[in-house]
Amino acid sequence: MKILMVDVDGVLVHGRPGDGLPFATDLERDLGLPLDVWQREFFKPYWPDIVIGREPIEPRLTAVLREIAPHLEAETLLQYWFENDSRLDRKLLDDLAVFGETGLALYLATNQEHRRAAYLMDELGLARHFDGIFYSAKFGHRKPAQDFFRLATAETGASPDEILFLDDTLENVEAARVFGWNAVHWTAGMTLEAAIAPFAAVEENR
C-alpha cells in the first residue's frame, strides 16, 4: 500500500465547528433563507452540473438568490456555508500524520465543486496535511462513477491495488473496490488503526 485516499464530508469533516451539527441548522435564522427552499430551487436542479464542474457555482447561485432571497449575496452565503461546514476530526488528522511519516502518500478524494475544494485546502489548511486533493469538479465525474477512480489513479501513477480508500458512503466504497482499490466503509467511532490493520497485515505477509 502506497497511497491513502480519504473522503471529506462524513469522514474528515463533520458539520459546524462548535457543535458538529449540519451547517444549515440555523440558516434561516442567521441569513433568512429556508433550507428547503434553497434545496428545491438550487441544489436539486443545478447541483449535479456544478459538482462535476460543468458550470461555476457563483453565477447560478446569484441568479437563484435573486429570486428566493434577494437580500442575500452569493458570497455571503458561500462563506457562511464553508465556515459552518468545517469541523475537522483532529484525532484522525493526527493519526494520518503518523502514517504519512512512514512514506504513505495522503490524498483527499471527494465530491466537491471548485470553491469549496479550494477552501478546504487553503483556508481550512488541509494542504498542510495532504499531498493533494482529487475532486469531482476537477475530474468532471463524481463518486461513485468509475471514471473518478480511474482519473485519481492515473494522477498518482500507482496501480489500483496500491491504494487504500476511506469513505462513509457504502456505494462509493463498493465502486472503488470494483475498480481495484482497497476500500473501507468508514463508520462512526472507527479508528484509522483499525481501518488499516487488515491491509497492513497483508502487506507484512507478502
Secondary structure as GFF3:
##gff-version 3
##sequence-region A 1 206
A	DSSP	beta_strand	3	6	.	.	.	ID=ss1
A	DSSP	alpha_helix	27	31	.	.	.	ID=ss2
A	DSSP	alpha_helix	35	38	.	.	.	ID=ss3
A	DSSP	pi_helix	39	43	.	.	.	ID=ss4
A	DSSP	alpha_helix	44	50	.	.	.	ID=ss5
A	DSSP	alpha_helix	57	68	.	.	.	ID=ss6
A	DSSP	alpha_helix	74	83	.	.	.	ID=ss7
A	DSSP	alpha_helix	90	100	.	.	.	ID=ss8
A	DSSP	beta_strand	105	110	.	.	.	ID=ss9
A	DSSP	alpha_helix	114	118	.	.	.	ID=ss10
A	DSSP	pi_helix	119	123	.	.	.	ID=ss11
A	DSSP	three_ten_helix	126	128	.	.	.	ID=ss12
A	DSSP	beta_strand	132	135	.	.	.	ID=ss13
A	DSSP	alpha_helix	136	139	.	.	.	ID=ss14
A	DSSP	alpha_helix	146	156	.	.	.	ID=ss15
A	DSSP	three_ten_helix	160	162	.	.	.	ID=ss16
A	DSSP	beta_strand	163	167	.	.	.	ID=ss17
A	DSSP	alpha_helix	170	179	.	.	.	ID=ss18
A	DSSP	beta_strand	182	185	.	.	.	ID=ss19
A	DSSP	alpha_helix	192	205	.	.	.	ID=ss20
###
